[in-house]
Amino acid sequence: MMLFLTCAVMACATSAGNETRKQEVVNYIQSLAKSDGGYGWEDQYDGHLTPTFAAIGVLYHLDALPDDRSRLAEYVKTHHPQRGPNKEAGPSGAEMRDLVYQQIQALTWLGAEASAFNDEVAAWKSQAGKLANYERGGNPVFMQEMMTLACRRLLGIPQDEEMKSYILERRRDNGSFNNVPAGDGGDGNILNTYWGVYALSLLGETGMEEQTVKWLQDCQVENGGFTHQPNPKIGVNDDVAYAWAAVKALKTLGAAPANKEACVDYLLSLQNPDGGFGNRPGWPSTPMASYYAIEALAELDALHRLDEGRKKRETVEEPVDFDGYKIFTVQFQAHGVGSPKEAVYMADRFGIDLWGAKSAMKEWLEEAQRIADEKQVKTLFFYADEDHDTELKVEGFGTFSHVLDLAFPPDAEVAYKMGEIDWETYQSKYLEPLLANNGFLMLQILNNEPLSRILIDESINRKGYSAISTIHFSQNFLFWLPHLNQYRYKLPLVALQDAHGPETWWWMHELAAYRNLFIAKEPTYEGLMQALKNNWIVAVRHDEVSGHKTRMLGGAPGVQDYIKAHENEWRWWNDETSEMAKPLAVVTILKPGDKFEAAAPESGVTVRIRTRWAGVRQNIKTPEVRLDRLEIDGVAATCEYKERKSRNATADAYYTYHMPSCAKGNHEAKAYVTEIATGKTETIVERFVCE
């Protein structure tokens, strides 16, 4: 099958009238309108708050808002991605206050009432010490803290004067701002500096204006855009978000970019043939990049410059031939502990081609692969771990965990779990050896948008992350960290299992809910690596969280289309229930020497039965299936029930029948089980041999 990718080339475009160029932008925005009343990303079927906020902002500045704004206002009020009818973003231990800011600001642009947010905003307190920010020093996310002041201003609520000392503590001697106190070291960040300047202006605080203006102007680079700090060491690139922040901060201080004309030219250069704007020259259009560009041009009194003739990117089509390729499944961070026999059973039952094992010892991987090979289950087991024991320190921001999730082949030996490491140590002793061993990094979660941008940009520009996590438990990080969307064509977006608890069996709901699909010739580790390099991989969810619709994220242009066109090859749910049929129970035969198996005997044979329970992540709650009886070679056997508690919750539960001696030859265990809610019965047969 032949698909087409789009690449950018430069060609001169003729001059067009202002209304024509303005209409191009409006047309791009309207192309993102969704049937639910909001605006969304071009590769998604529904709206989202952030693209809707961006669309409203663009239309507001272009004086193109619709006459009837009531439906749009209602969408904004009701579609917070973590608590609206589309709350697929899932919960977070941290408050993403910028999402509420987007609601209030969008309603303000629409001239709609926003007072319903008064009580929520007035009740906001500092997020210092919030575990979910995963910053060792307990520093809150500076940008999120500033949302309190920004929202209070929009709502007309008196400002919180107590925040002044927090903000001033984070102002550097050069007038810039960053996440940790100035005394902890590190330069400022341009996004944090804008929000710091704006917040102090709301508090009536003055001082250091000259230093701040110079620092901001020094962030301008040769092409007229801005980077995140003068002469940065990492994430060395321009971005429309940085240009927007510089223009806004400088205007707040009564100044402008040192080379204003170059800044305007840079912003204009970001426009694409579809009418939208990209984050950098040549990057695909996104709604937020378009908002940043249009608002920055408006702040510079340069919207009229849209009518100028300029170089404009045109597109050519280059074919990508997927003939000879197939679609395979990989799970990152599935279980690497507990029963390897049941892991192989689940991999086979759920059609998982590559199983990235979390927290796995080398011996566990070897045992799982041995069992898979013995049973002719064509699943490859490899390492895919979550390194909680390494924390990355970045000057100016703090020290973060949950940012170094790594994977590597089963035959490699990679050192990790290094404690706190600085940037140089990360590069030389963590990343380099990992890459040398054919491994790769995935970004799990980083609530700090300014730092997240720097780390991801560094990965694109040089080396670092090979993928960004989105779907995770009942969460979708992309939906409550929507800035990640700008990277969808630059780095793969993947789903992480992040398995918890002692056994794969209790993780079946997660295994049945979402997965990663990749395009390769063979289901090998090398095939996966090539798919990651080409961005021929997508994260897919289909369960109650997605409303039993298929949520597909990521992939290079054309990849989603190809995978959707071949759904019959990978679809894991059925039409009747719209879910994967989950097994009612599993019967496992245990013998002396079986590794990592609960209840493995020292002699004889033990039959272990686990039935399906309802549960939440690592905690199982109530049985969904009961064991009616067990027969061994046609004779009823009396089972012993065992349950293990952890933190006052049930962590594991199973039945066992021990055979102290086992006659030589073939044997058969039959477990008769009933699904409690439906009365459905099933007989599970497991045959074994005693020698």
C-alpha positions as CSV (number, residue, x, y, z in Angstrom):
1,M,0.0,0.0,0.0
2,M,1.3,3.5,-0.9
3,L,0.9,6.4,1.5
4,F,2.3,9.9,1.3
5,L,4.2,12.0,3.7
6,T,4.4,15.8,3.5
7,C,7.7,17.6,3.5
8,A,8.4,21.4,3.2
9,V,10.3,23.1,0.5
10,M,10.8,26.8,-0.1
11,A,9.2,28.6,-3.0
12,C,8.4,32.2,-3.6
13,A,4.7,33.1,-3.2
14,T,3.0,36.1,-4.8
15,S,1.8,38.9,-2.6
16,A,-1.8,38.4,-1.4
17,G,-4.2,40.9,0.2
18,N,-4.6,41.3,3.9
19,E,-8.1,39.9,3.9
20,T,-6.9,36.9,1.9
21,R,-4.1,36.1,4.3
22,K,-6.4,36.7,7.3
23,Q,-9.0,34.4,5.7
24,E,-6.3,31.7,5.3
25,V,-5.8,31.8,9.0
26,V,-9.5,31.8,9.8
27,N,-10.0,28.9,7.3
28,Y,-7.3,26.9,9.1
29,I,-9.0,27.5,12.5
30,Q,-12.4,26.5,11.1
31,S,-10.9,23.3,9.7
32,L,-10.3,22.3,13.4
33,A,-14.0,22.7,14.3
34,K,-15.5,19.5,15.7
35,S,-19.1,18.2,15.9
36,D,-19.1,18.5,19.8
37,G,-19.0,22.3,19.5
38,G,-15.3,22.8,20.3
39,Y,-12.1,22.8,18.2
40,G,-9.6,20.0,18.3
41,W,-6.3,18.7,16.8
42,E,-6.4,17.7,13.2
43,D,-5.8,14.0,13.9
44,Q,-8.5,13.7,16.6
45,Y,-12.2,13.2,16.2
46,D,-13.3,15.5,19.0
47,G,-12.7,18.9,20.6
48,H,-10.3,19.8,23.4
49,L,-10.2,22.8,25.6
50,T,-6.7,23.9,24.5
51,P,-7.2,24.0,20.7
52,T,-10.6,25.7,21.5
53,F,-8.9,28.3,23.6
54,A,-6.3,28.9,20.8
55,A,-9.0,29.1,18.1
56,I,-11.0,31.6,20.1
57,G,-7.8,33.7,20.7
58,V,-7.0,33.7,17.0
59,L,-10.5,34.6,16.0
60,Y,-10.6,37.3,18.7
61,H,-7.5,39.0,17.5
62,L,-8.6,38.8,13.8
63,D,-12.0,40.2,14.7
64,A,-13.6,37.0,13.3
65,L,-15.5,35.6,16.3
66,P,-18.9,34.2,15.3
67,D,-22.0,36.4,16.0
68,D,-23.6,33.6,18.0
69,R,-21.0,32.6,20.6
70,S,-23.3,30.9,23.1
71,R,-22.5,27.3,22.0
72,L,-18.8,28.0,22.0
73,A,-19.0,29.6,25.4
74,E,-20.9,26.6,26.8
75,Y,-18.3,24.2,25.4
76,V,-15.5,26.2,27.1
77,K,-17.4,26.2,30.4
78,T,-18.1,22.5,30.5
79,H,-15.1,20.8,28.8
80,H,-12.3,21.0,31.2
81,P,-10.4,17.8,30.0
82,Q,-10.1,16.4,33.6
83,R,-13.7,16.9,34.7
84,G,-15.9,17.6,31.7
85,P,-17.9,15.1,29.7
86,N,-14.7,14.4,27.8
87,K,-12.6,13.8,30.9
88,E,-10.3,11.4,29.2
89,A,-7.3,13.3,30.4
90,G,-7.7,11.5,33.7
91,P,-6.9,12.7,37.2
92,S,-3.6,14.3,38.4
93,G,-2.3,14.9,41.9
94,A,-1.3,18.3,40.7
95,E,-3.6,21.1,39.7
96,M,-3.1,22.1,36.1
97,R,-4.4,25.7,36.7
98,D,-3.5,26.8,33.2
99,L,-6.4,24.8,31.9
100,V,-8.8,26.8,34.1
101,Y,-7.0,30.0,32.9
102,Q,-7.7,28.9,29.4
103,Q,-11.4,28.6,30.2
104,I,-11.6,32.0,31.9
105,Q,-9.6,33.8,29.2
106,A,-11.6,32.2,26.4
107,L,-14.9,33.2,28.0
108,T,-13.6,36.7,28.5
109,W,-12.7,36.9,24.7
110,L,-16.2,35.7,24.0
111,G,-17.8,38.3,26.3
112,A,-19.3,35.5,28.3
113,E,-19.9,35.2,32.0
114,A,-17.0,33.5,33.9
115,S,-18.0,34.2,37.6
116,A,-18.7,30.5,38.1
117,F,-15.0,30.1,38.5
118,N,-14.7,32.7,41.3
119,D,-14.9,30.3,44.3
120,E,-12.4,27.8,42.8
121,V,-9.8,30.4,42.0
122,A,-10.2,32.2,45.3
123,A,-9.6,28.9,47.1
124,W,-6.3,28.1,45.3
125,K,-3.3,27.7,47.6
126,S,0.4,27.1,46.9
127,Q,1.2,23.7,45.4
128,A,4.5,23.6,47.2
129,G,5.3,20.1,48.3
130,K,2.8,18.4,45.9
131,L,4.1,14.9,45.3
132,A,2.7,14.8,41.8
133,N,5.1,17.5,40.6
134,Y,7.9,15.0,41.3
135,E,10.4,17.7,42.2
136,R,12.7,16.7,45.1
137,G,12.8,20.2,46.7
138,G,9.0,20.4,46.7
139,N,9.1,23.5,44.5
140,P,5.7,24.1,42.9
141,V,5.5,24.7,39.1
142,F,6.2,28.5,38.8
143,M,4.0,28.9,35.7
144,Q,1.1,27.1,37.5
145,E,1.4,29.3,40.6
146,M,1.2,32.4,38.4
147,M,-2.2,31.2,37.1
148,T,-3.7,32.2,40.4
149,L,-2.8,35.9,39.9
150,A,-3.8,35.8,36.2
151,C,-7.2,34.2,36.8
152,R,-7.9,36.6,39.8
153,R,-7.2,39.5,37.4
154,L,-9.6,38.2,34.8
155,L,-12.3,37.5,37.4
156,G,-11.9,40.8,39.2
157,I,-10.9,39.0,42.5
158,P,-8.5,40.9,44.8
159,Q,-5.0,39.7,44.4
160,D,-3.1,37.5,46.8
161,E,-0.4,39.8,48.1
162,E,1.3,37.0,50.0
163,M,2.5,35.6,46.7
164,K,4.8,38.6,46.1
165,S,7.6,37.2,48.3
166,Y,7.5,33.8,46.5
167,I,7.8,35.5,43.1
168,L,10.6,37.9,44.1
169,E,12.6,35.0,45.6
170,R,12.7,33.5,42.1
171,R,13.9,36.6,40.4
172,R,17.5,36.4,39.3
173,D,20.0,39.3,39.5
174,N,19.5,39.8,35.7
175,G,15.8,40.3,36.2
176,S,14.7,36.9,34.8
177,F,12.6,34.3,36.7
178,N,12.7,30.5,37.0
179,N,11.3,27.6,39.0
180,V,13.6,27.5,42.0
181,P,14.8,30.3,44.2
182,A,17.5,32.5,42.7
183,G,19.8,31.3,45.5
184,D,19.7,27.8,44.2
185,G,21.5,28.9,41.0
186,G,20.7,28.7,37.3
187,D,19.5,31.4,34.8
188,G,15.9,32.3,34.1
189,N,13.5,30.9,31.6
190,I,11.7,33.0,29.1
191,L,8.2,31.5,29.7
192,N,8.6,31.8,33.5
193,T,10.0,35.3,33.0
194,Y,6.9,36.5,31.2
195,W,4.6,35.1,33.8
196,G,6.8,36.6,36.6
197,V,6.8,40.0,35.0
198,Y,3.1,39.9,34.4
199,A,2.4,38.7,37.9
200,L,4.4,41.5,39.5
201,S,2.7,44.0,37.3
202,L,-0.6,42.8,38.7
203,L,0.7,43.2,42.3
204,G,2.0,46.7,41.5
205,E,5.6,45.7,42.1
206,T,8.3,47.5,40.2
207,G,12.1,47.3,40.0
208,M,14.8,45.7,37.8
209,E,12.9,46.6,34.7
210,E,16.1,47.6,32.8
211,Q,17.9,44.3,33.7
212,T,14.8,42.3,32.7
213,V,14.4,44.1,29.4
214,K,18.0,43.5,28.5
215,W,17.8,39.8,29.5
216,L,14.7,39.3,27.3
217,Q,16.2,41.1,24.3
218,D,19.3,39.0,24.7
219,C,17.1,35.9,24.1
220,Q,16.6,37.0,20.5
221,V,18.5,34.9,18.0
222,E,19.8,35.4,14.5
223,N,16.6,34.4,12.6
224,G,14.6,37.0,14.6
225,G,13.0,34.5,16.9
226,F,13.7,33.8,20.6
227,T,15.1,31.0,22.6
228,H,14.5,30.2,26.2
229,Q,17.5,32.1,27.7
230,P,20.5,33.9,26.4
231,N,23.1,31.4,25.1
232,P,21.4,28.3,26.4
233,K,23.4,25.0,26.8
234,I,20.5,22.7,26.2
235,G,17.4,23.0,24.1
236,V,19.1,25.5,21.8
237,N,16.4,26.5,19.4
238,D,13.8,29.2,18.7
239,D,10.1,28.6,19.2
240,V,7.0,30.7,18.6
241,A,6.0,30.2,22.3
242,Y,9.3,31.9,23.3
243,A,8.8,34.8,20.8
244,W,5.3,35.2,22.2
245,A,6.6,35.3,25.8
246,A,9.3,37.8,24.9
247,V,6.9,40.1,23.1
248,K,4.3,40.0,25.9
249,A,6.9,40.5,28.7
250,L,8.7,43.4,26.9
251,K,5.4,45.1,26.2
252,T,4.4,44.8,29.9
253,L,7.7,46.5,30.7
254,G,7.1,49.2,28.0
255,A,9.7,47.9,25.7
256,A,10.0,45.8,22.5
257,P,12.4,43.3,20.9
258,A,15.8,44.8,20.1
259,N,15.2,43.9,16.4
260,K,11.4,44.2,16.1
261,E,11.4,43.9,12.3
262,A,13.3,40.6,12.5
263,C,10.8,39.4,15.1
264,V,7.9,40.2,12.9
265,D,9.5,38.6,9.9
266,Y,10.2,35.5,12.0
267,L,6.5,35.2,13.1
268,L,5.4,35.6,9.5
269,S,7.8,32.9,8.4
270,L,6.0,30.4,10.6
271,Q,2.8,30.4,8.4
272,N,2.1,27.3,6.4
273,P,0.2,26.7,3.2
274,D,-2.8,25.6,5.3
275,G,-3.0,29.1,6.8
276,G,-1.9,28.0,10.3
277,F,1.4,28.6,12.0
278,G,4.0,26.1,13.2
279,N,6.2,26.3,16.3
280,R,9.4,26.8,14.2
281,P,9.9,27.5,10.5
282,G,9.0,24.4,8.6
283,W,7.1,22.7,11.4
284,P,3.4,21.7,10.9
285,S,0.7,24.0,11.9
286,T,-0.9,23.7,15.4
287,P,-3.7,25.7,17.0
288,M,-1.5,26.9,19.9
289,A,1.4,27.9,17.6
290,S,-1.2,29.9,15.5
291,Y,-2.5,31.6,18.6
292,Y,1.0,32.5,19.8
293,A,2.0,33.9,16.4
294,I,-1.2,35.9,15.9
295,E,-1.3,37.4,19.4
296,A,2.4,38.3,19.2
297,L,1.8,40.0,15.9
298,A,-1.1,41.9,17.5
299,E,1.0,42.9,20.4
300,L,3.6,44.3,18.0
301,D,0.9,46.1,16.0
302,A,1.9,44.1,13.0
303,L,-1.2,42.1,12.0
304,H,-1.3,44.3,8.9
305,R,2.0,42.7,7.8
306,L,0.1,39.5,6.9
307,D,-0.5,41.2,3.5
308,E,3.2,41.2,2.6
309,G,4.7,39.0,0.0
310,R,7.1,36.6,1.5
311,K,8.6,33.1,1.0
312,K,5.9,30.6,1.6
313,R,6.3,26.9,2.0
314,E,4.7,24.7,-0.5
315,T,4.3,20.9,-0.2
316,V,5.4,18.0,-2.3
317,E,4.4,14.5,-1.8
318,E,6.9,11.7,-1.3
319,P,5.5,8.1,-1.3
320,V,6.0,5.8,1.6
321,D,5.6,2.2,0.6
322,F,4.3,0.0,3.4
323,D,4.1,-3.1,1.1
324,G,5.8,-6.0,2.9
325,Y,5.2,-4.4,6.3
326,K,2.7,-5.5,9.0
327,I,1.2,-4.0,12.2
328,F,2.5,-5.4,15.5
329,T,1.8,-4.8,19.2
330,V,4.2,-3.6,21.9
331,Q,3.5,-3.0,25.6
332,F,5.9,-0.7,27.4
333,Q,6.3,-1.4,31.2
334,A,4.1,-4.4,31.5
335,H,4.9,-6.7,34.4
336,G,8.4,-7.9,34.9
337,V,7.7,-9.5,38.3
338,G,5.4,-12.2,39.5
339,S,4.5,-15.3,37.5
340,P,6.3,-15.5,34.2
341,K,4.0,-18.4,33.2
342,E,1.0,-16.1,33.5
343,A,2.8,-13.3,31.7
344,V,3.3,-15.6,28.8
345,Y,-0.3,-16.7,29.0
346,M,-1.5,-13.1,28.9
347,A,0.8,-12.1,26.1
348,D,-0.5,-15.0,24.0
349,R,-4.2,-14.4,25.0
350,F,-4.0,-10.6,24.3
351,G,-1.9,-10.8,21.2
352,I,1.2,-8.9,22.4
353,D,4.2,-9.3,20.1
354,L,6.7,-7.4,22.2
355,W,6.5,-7.3,26.0
356,G,8.6,-4.5,27.7
357,A,9.0,-5.7,31.3
358,K,9.1,-3.3,34.2
359,S,11.2,-4.0,37.3
360,A,12.5,-7.2,35.7
361,M,15.5,-9.1,36.8
362,K,17.6,-10.7,34.0
363,E,16.5,-14.1,35.3
364,W,12.8,-13.2,35.1
365,L,13.2,-12.2,31.4
366,E,15.1,-15.4,30.6
367,E,12.5,-17.5,32.3
368,A,9.6,-15.7,30.6
369,Q,11.3,-16.1,27.2
370,R,12.1,-19.8,27.9
371,I,8.5,-20.5,28.7
372,A,7.3,-18.5,25.6
373,D,9.6,-20.4,23.3
374,E,8.7,-23.7,24.9
375,K,5.0,-23.0,24.3
376,Q,5.6,-21.5,20.9
377,V,4.2,-18.2,21.9
378,K,5.8,-15.7,19.6
379,T,6.3,-12.9,22.1
380,L,9.7,-11.2,22.7
381,F,10.4,-10.0,26.3
382,F,12.7,-7.0,26.8
383,Y,13.5,-4.4,29.5
384,A,11.2,-1.4,29.7
385,D,11.6,0.1,33.2
386,E,10.6,3.1,35.2
387,D,13.7,4.6,36.9
388,H,12.4,6.2,40.1
389,D,15.8,5.9,41.6
390,T,17.4,8.4,39.2
391,E,16.5,12.1,39.5
392,L,17.7,14.6,36.9
393,K,18.8,18.0,38.2
394,V,18.5,20.9,35.8
395,E,19.8,24.3,36.9
396,G,17.1,26.8,37.5
397,F,14.3,24.2,37.6
398,G,15.1,21.7,40.3
399,T,15.6,17.9,40.6
400,F,13.0,15.7,39.0
401,S,12.0,12.0,39.0
402,H,9.6,10.2,36.6
403,V,11.5,11.7,33.6
404,L,13.9,8.9,32.8
405,D,11.9,5.8,31.7
406,L,14.3,3.5,29.7
407,A,14.2,0.4,27.6
408,F,16.9,-1.9,26.2
409,P,17.3,-5.3,24.7
410,P,17.1,-8.5,26.8
411,D,20.8,-9.3,26.2
412,A,22.1,-5.9,27.2
413,E,23.3,-4.8,30.6
414,V,22.7,-1.1,31.4
415,A,23.5,0.7,34.6
416,Y,20.8,3.0,36.0
417,K,19.3,3.8,39.4
418,M,22.0,6.5,40.0
419,G,20.3,8.8,42.5
420,E,20.5,12.5,41.8
421,I,22.5,13.3,38.6
422,D,23.3,16.6,37.0
423,W,23.1,17.3,33.3
424,E,26.7,16.4,32.5
425,T,26.4,13.1,34.4
426,Y,23.1,12.3,32.7
427,Q,24.7,12.8,29.3
428,S,28.0,10.9,29.8
429,K,27.1,8.1,32.3
430,Y,23.3,7.6,31.8
431,L,22.3,8.4,28.2
432,E,25.4,7.5,26.3
433,P,25.8,4.0,27.7
434,L,22.0,3.4,27.2
435,L,22.2,4.4,23.5
436,A,25.4,2.4,23.0
437,N,23.5,-0.6,24.1
438,N,20.7,-0.1,21.6
439,G,18.4,1.3,24.3
440,F,16.2,4.3,24.4
441,L,14.4,6.8,26.7
442,M,10.8,7.7,27.1
443,L,9.5,10.8,28.9
444,Q,6.9,9.6,31.4
445,I,5.5,12.8,33.1
446,L,6.8,16.3,33.7
447,N,4.2,18.8,34.8
448,N,6.7,21.7,34.3
449,E,5.9,22.8,30.8
450,P,9.0,25.2,30.4
451,L,11.4,22.4,31.4
452,S,9.5,19.8,29.4
453,R,10.0,21.9,26.2
454,I,13.7,22.2,26.8
455,L,14.3,18.5,27.4
456,I,12.2,17.4,24.4
457,D,13.8,20.0,22.1
458,E,17.2,18.8,23.2
459,S,16.1,15.3,22.2
460,I,15.0,16.5,18.8
461,N,18.0,18.7,18.2
462,R,20.6,16.2,19.4
463,K,19.7,13.1,21.4
464,G,17.7,12.1,24.4
465,Y,14.1,10.9,24.4
466,S,12.9,8.6,21.7
467,A,9.3,8.8,22.7
468,I,6.8,10.7,24.8
469,S,4.2,9.0,27.1
470,T,0.5,9.8,26.6
471,I,-1.9,7.1,27.6
472,H,-1.1,5.8,31.1
473,F,-3.6,4.1,33.4
474,S,-6.9,6.0,33.2
475,Q,-4.9,9.1,32.2
476,N,-3.9,10.7,29.0
477,F,-1.0,13.1,29.6
478,L,-1.4,14.7,26.2
479,F,-4.8,16.0,27.2
480,W,-3.7,17.7,30.4
481,L,-0.2,18.7,29.2
482,P,-1.4,19.8,25.7
483,H,1.9,21.5,24.8
484,L,3.1,18.0,24.0
485,N,0.9,17.9,20.9
486,Q,3.3,20.2,19.1
487,Y,5.9,17.4,19.0
488,R,3.6,14.7,17.5
489,Y,5.3,14.6,14.2
490,K,8.8,14.9,15.7
491,L,8.8,12.2,18.4
492,P,6.6,9.1,18.8
493,L,3.7,9.4,21.3
494,V,3.3,6.1,23.2
495,A,1.3,4.4,25.9
496,L,2.9,3.2,29.1
497,Q,1.5,0.4,31.1
498,D,3.6,1.4,34.2
499,A,2.5,-1.9,35.8
500,H,1.9,-1.9,39.6
501,G,1.3,-4.8,41.9
502,P,2.7,-8.3,42.2
503,E,1.2,-10.1,39.2
504,T,0.3,-9.7,35.5
505,W,-3.0,-11.4,36.1
506,W,-4.3,-8.4,38.1
507,W,-3.2,-6.0,35.4
508,M,-5.5,-7.6,32.7
509,H,-7.8,-4.6,32.6
510,E,-4.9,-2.3,31.6
511,L,-3.5,-4.8,29.2
512,A,-6.9,-5.1,27.5
513,A,-7.6,-1.3,27.4
514,Y,-4.7,0.2,25.5
515,R,-1.5,-0.7,23.6
516,N,1.0,0.5,21.1
517,L,0.9,-0.5,17.5
518,F,3.9,-0.2,15.2
519,I,4.7,-0.9,11.6
520,A,7.6,-3.2,10.8
521,K,8.5,-6.2,8.7
522,E,9.0,-8.5,11.7
523,P,8.0,-8.3,15.4
524,T,11.6,-7.9,16.6
525,Y,13.3,-5.4,18.8
526,E,15.1,-4.1,15.8
527,G,11.8,-3.7,14.0
528,L,10.5,-1.7,17.0
529,M,13.6,0.5,17.0
530,Q,13.2,1.3,13.3
531,A,9.5,2.1,13.9
532,L,10.5,4.5,16.7
533,K,13.1,6.2,14.5
534,N,10.5,6.6,11.7
535,N,7.7,7.5,14.0
536,W,5.7,4.6,12.7
537,I,4.1,3.8,16.0
538,V,0.8,5.0,17.7
539,A,-0.7,4.7,21.1
540,V,-4.2,3.3,21.0
541,R,-6.9,3.2,23.7
542,H,-10.4,1.5,23.4
543,D,-12.2,1.1,26.7
544,E,-14.7,2.8,29.0
545,V,-12.2,5.7,29.5
546,S,-12.4,6.6,25.8
547,G,-16.2,5.9,25.7
548,H,-15.5,2.7,23.8
549,K,-14.2,4.8,20.9
550,T,-10.8,4.3,19.4
551,R,-8.4,7.0,20.6
552,M,-5.3,6.9,18.4
553,L,-2.3,9.3,19.2
554,G,0.9,10.0,17.3
555,G,2.5,8.7,14.2
556,A,4.2,10.4,11.3
557,P,1.8,11.8,8.6
558,G,0.0,8.9,7.0
559,V,0.7,6.3,9.7
560,Q,-2.6,6.7,11.5
561,D,-4.4,6.4,8.1
562,Y,-2.5,3.2,7.3
563,I,-3.2,1.6,10.7
564,K,-6.9,2.5,10.7
565,A,-7.2,1.1,7.2
566,H,-5.9,-2.2,8.5
567,E,-7.9,-2.4,11.7
568,N,-9.0,-5.9,11.0
569,E,-5.4,-7.0,11.5
570,W,-5.1,-5.6,15.1
571,R,-8.5,-4.9,16.5
572,W,-8.7,-6.4,20.0
573,W,-12.3,-5.7,21.0
574,N,-15.5,-7.3,19.8
575,D,-18.7,-5.6,18.5
576,E,-21.0,-7.0,21.1
577,T,-19.2,-5.6,24.2
578,S,-16.8,-3.2,22.5
579,E,-14.2,-4.6,24.8
580,M,-11.7,-7.4,24.7
581,A,-13.0,-10.6,26.2
582,K,-11.1,-11.1,29.4
583,P,-10.3,-14.6,30.7
584,L,-12.5,-15.7,33.7
585,A,-9.6,-17.6,35.3
586,V,-6.2,-19.1,34.8
587,V,-5.0,-22.5,35.8
588,T,-1.2,-22.8,36.3
589,I,0.7,-26.0,37.0
590,L,3.6,-25.5,39.4
591,K,6.5,-27.8,40.0
592,P,9.7,-27.7,42.1
593,G,12.2,-25.2,40.7
594,D,9.6,-23.0,39.0
595,K,11.0,-19.5,39.4
596,F,9.1,-16.4,40.6
597,E,5.9,-18.4,41.0
598,A,3.7,-17.9,44.2
599,A,3.0,-21.3,45.9
600,A,5.6,-23.2,43.9
601,P,6.1,-26.5,45.8
602,E,9.3,-27.9,47.1
603,S,8.1,-31.3,45.9
604,G,5.2,-32.8,44.1
605,V,2.9,-30.6,41.9
606,T,0.7,-27.7,42.9
607,V,-2.3,-26.5,40.8
608,R,-2.9,-22.8,41.2
609,I,-6.1,-21.0,40.1
610,R,-6.6,-17.3,39.9
611,T,-10.0,-16.0,39.1
612,R,-10.8,-12.5,37.7
613,W,-11.5,-9.7,40.2
614,A,-12.6,-6.1,39.8
615,G,-9.8,-3.8,40.8
616,V,-8.1,-0.5,40.4
617,R,-4.5,-0.7,39.3
618,Q,-2.6,-2.7,41.9
619,N,-5.5,-3.1,44.3
620,I,-8.0,-5.8,43.6
621,K,-11.4,-5.2,45.2
622,T,-14.1,-7.9,44.7
623,P,-14.3,-11.2,42.9
624,E,-16.0,-11.2,39.5
625,V,-15.7,-14.9,39.0
626,R,-16.1,-17.8,41.5
627,L,-14.4,-21.2,41.4
628,D,-17.1,-23.8,41.6
629,R,-14.9,-26.9,41.7
630,L,-11.6,-28.4,40.6
631,E,-11.1,-31.8,39.2
632,I,-7.8,-33.6,38.7
633,D,-8.1,-36.5,36.3
634,G,-11.8,-36.4,36.7
635,V,-11.7,-36.6,40.5
636,A,-12.9,-33.7,42.7
637,A,-10.1,-31.9,44.5
638,T,-10.5,-29.7,47.6
639,C,-8.7,-26.3,47.1
640,E,-7.1,-24.0,49.7
641,Y,-7.8,-20.3,49.3
642,K,-4.9,-17.9,49.9
643,E,-5.0,-14.1,50.0
644,R,-2.1,-11.7,50.5
645,K,-2.6,-8.2,51.9
646,S,-0.6,-5.1,51.2
647,R,-1.4,-1.7,52.9
648,N,-4.7,-3.1,54.2
649,A,-5.8,-4.0,50.6
650,T,-5.9,-7.3,48.8
651,A,-2.8,-7.6,46.6
652,D,-3.1,-11.2,45.5
653,A,-5.6,-14.1,45.8
654,Y,-5.6,-17.6,44.5
655,Y,-6.6,-21.2,45.1
656,T,-4.2,-24.1,45.3
657,Y,-4.4,-27.8,45.3
658,H,-1.2,-29.6,46.2
659,M,-0.3,-33.1,45.0
660,P,2.5,-34.5,47.2
661,S,3.1,-37.2,44.6
662,C,2.2,-37.3,41.0
663,A,2.0,-40.6,39.0
664,K,4.2,-40.7,35.9
665,G,2.3,-39.8,32.7
666,N,-0.3,-37.4,31.4
667,H,-2.7,-35.6,33.7
668,E,-5.6,-33.1,33.4
669,A,-6.8,-30.3,35.7
670,K,-10.3,-28.9,35.1
671,A,-11.5,-25.8,36.8
672,Y,-15.2,-25.0,36.7
673,V,-15.9,-21.3,37.1
674,T,-18.9,-18.9,36.9
675,E,-19.0,-15.2,36.1
676,I,-20.9,-13.9,39.1
677,A,-22.7,-11.0,37.3
678,T,-23.9,-13.0,34.3
679,G,-24.0,-16.6,35.4
680,K,-21.8,-17.5,32.5
681,T,-19.9,-20.7,33.1
682,E,-16.7,-22.0,31.7
683,T,-14.5,-25.0,32.1
684,I,-10.8,-24.3,32.0
685,V,-8.6,-27.3,31.1
686,E,-4.8,-27.4,31.8
687,R,-2.9,-30.6,30.9
688,F,0.4,-31.5,32.4
689,V,2.9,-34.3,32.5
690,C,4.6,-35.9,35.5
691,E,7.8,-37.8,35.0
